[in-house]
Amino acid sequence: LYTIDSDGVPHFKTFLAGTWASSKDFENVKSPIDLEVYARVPRLNYEMIDSVIANIHYKGRWEIRDIPGEKRLKLYDRIANLLDKYREDFIQVLVVGNGKTVSSARGEVNASIERLLRADLDVRKLYGEYVPGDWSSESLESEAIIRREPLGIVLAITPFNYPLFDVVNKFVYSTVAGNAFVLKPAISTPIPAIMFAKLAEIAGFPKNALAVITLPGKEMDKVIQDKRLSVISITGSTETGEHIMKVGGIKQYIMELGGGDSVIVMRDADIASTAQKIVTGITSYSGQRCDSIKFIFAESEIYEKLKSALIEELKKIKVGDPRDPNVNMGPIIDSKTVDEFEFSLKDVVEKGGVILYGGKRLGPTYIEPTLVEADKSKVKDLYLYKKEVFLSIAVLVKVNDISEAISLSNERRYGLDAAIFGSDINEIRRAIRFLEVGAVYINDFPRHGIGYFPFGGRKDSGIGREGIGYTIEDVTTYKTIVYNYR
Ligand code: NAD
């Protein structure tokens, strides 16, 4: 899996359709905790990837679909057992490599194990249909079986923030449907993907049907254009999704893109529990979640009370080294994102907004969790409204009624999720109907979890849904087989 370089840093190989490969060029992988290099990985070029795709195209994609479904399901059980066995190693990598707290790293490993074990629920959507010819004069005395077939090879492109779960989720729905799997993990957090490939190999996953290609996203154009890859499933920013669609041409796309969610707080909400849940939704994994809360639209009657309660809850958040068990908010993945935080705060203040809590940079990759206040007439001008800033910062806005909150939420280019806190069920139902998002959470902060309930965005937040038993439709296609008895 790796050798140790002269400076003591583990230098990983990567799994390329049966071969553990290294390359002349490598990438230094840094921990956001202290920006120290903790691993190195190969930096591949298209020539290397081209021959890997050829191998998968000619061999791997047939090997995977030749495994009977019942046997294929057992592979996921075996991988889940291995993940359980090596869970501490994965937790350590998620803490050092991503800056996650131990409990959130443990949560990601548990979610990944559960996702593997729920592959059996995906297969219910893999059946086809029977269509009798009786209803049309041209098809009398014939009938058709409409079969679902895998599309071939799925290219999965995963983000830095869930470097194990996103890999596992895309792996399960792609391969249980019979597709081969080429994985491009985020270059800043590639180690869990490489370790996962090792588990898949040990579990007996067909070796020619899996590759982990490590290279920076900006060098992916030729891979994206490759006609042998029939599906691209990307989780990442909207800008990356837009680029991939432009470059990739005719393919099947699954796109889980940028978000940052809105919350509506109605005048009859329970303020104490609402504030506590909203602050968890703002600060969990330092706000580096697509479903993290970025806007709070609160009705004027409870506005001041909610504001104080939010500030009190934010005071309880302790920022620092995530290896310290008392810390509940670790670092931000890189210092560039923290520069963007400072820029967006300046922009808030310039446009008349107020910093209610936090606002300070605490080091190259650390920030205070931050709440700002903006007037409803100015909020649409904010940088934070126009572009997702991927860390722990939220904007509080006073509104006169729910319809104002809905239109401020809907006019953002993103449409991932929303949450509503309140008691009047009729008013909640009306709001649900008008919100242009993929999911609405009632009296809770948005959380996608393992996708037992499907999630995914509208508008610039993406195309398609990820969810157990849902995405399977996007990685398969129909084949019509007509039986003629005339
Ligand atoms: P990112 O867009 O920078 O990178 C995501 C992946 O795309 C990485 O593997 C990256 O290397 C690759 N990539 C980047 N540029 C590329 C290019 N030109 N061609 C091909 N691949 C390219 O995103 P990130 O910073 O890793 O992750 C954070 C983003 O992901 C946020 O916008 C967040 O909202 C989004 N996200 C969305 C969901 C969802 O379910 N909708 C879930 C998690 C994260």
Boltz pocket constraint, residues with backbone or C-beta under 6 A from the ligand:
constraints:
  - pocket:
      binder: B
      contacts: [[A, 157], [A, 158], [A, 159], [A, 160], [A, 161], [A, 184], [A, 185], [A, 186], [A, 187], [A, 215], [A, 216], [A, 217], [A, 218], [A, 219], [A, 220], [A, 221], [A, 224], [A, 235], [A, 236], [A, 237], [A, 238], [A, 240], [A, 241], [A, 243], [A, 244], [A, 255], [A, 256], [A, 257], [A, 258], [A, 259], [A, 260], [A, 289], [A, 290], [A, 291], [A, 388], [A, 390], [A, 416], [A, 456], [A, 457], [A, 461], [A, 462]]
      max_distance: 6.0
